[in-house]
Amino acid sequence: MLRWAAYPLLLLAVVAAAAAALAEHWDDGDVLAFAQVAAIGYLWVLERLIPYRTDWHPGGREIRCYGLYFALTMAGGALGQLLAAAMVARLATPHPALPLGAEIPLALLTGSLAKYLFHRWSHRNPLLWRLHGVHHALDKVNVTNNGVNHLLDVLLGQIAVQLALTAVGFSRQSVLCATLFVLAQGYFVHANIDVRIGWLNHLFASPEQHRLHHSTVLDEAGHFGADLAIWDHAFGSFTWRPGRVPTGVGLQDPTSFPPPGDVLASLLHPWRPAAARTGTGPSA
């Protein structure tokens, strides 16, 4: 029962948090910080109750390493948020141009498309892959290592999404609601949980799909959408089918990036001489 109920409960929590934040005029930063902690805590508990693979649970050394990456990811995200806040203050309309019920879905679609395109480009562009590949060096997928990223990858992705939202002219309220959903989804799809969302896999991204995204086999990889699955359908990168699981997760060439445990080498990897890098092409 929990395998089927886990995702609807998460969606209900996101809707409730968005409604309360709008009704009570809570500070956006406080709302997003609380939502992040709550999402991580909820999914961490689910990983213990309904794990996909018990050997994907992080050990003590991994948790300490992931914690360092998480701090760096938060720094990149915070810097991105500061830049985004400046853009929102200058470009976003103070009040919704449309009823919020219409503007929020449009903001979600716009932000999701921008994120999809940037993510896919990060797998195709050699320069961006040097940043994004740090995340794909992982050989297991769980909520704790969702923060294993290159700081610049997070920063650029954040700016790309927020630029798209503010350029269209969405209000602060709709941007907040869309961001809450994207934040929860980002952790959900990376969680090591054995969930079932059935036909909703064709609308929303899920752990079932995202594990395939981390596959070492390109034919089954895809799923660049971390929140909505519709863009993967639209652009031909949807590979999931019921029961399909990745052959293995990680890089096609594990030597092309430093191991995640070597944090400093991972951060410096984009600037290593080309001769010191092998297999620098995208893995998925």
Helices and strands as residue ranges (DSSP letters): H 2-24, H 28-49, G 54-56, H 60-91, H 100-124, H 126-136, G 144-147, H 151-168, H 172-189, G 198-202, H 207-213, H 230-234, G 254-256, H 263-268, G 269-271, G 274-276
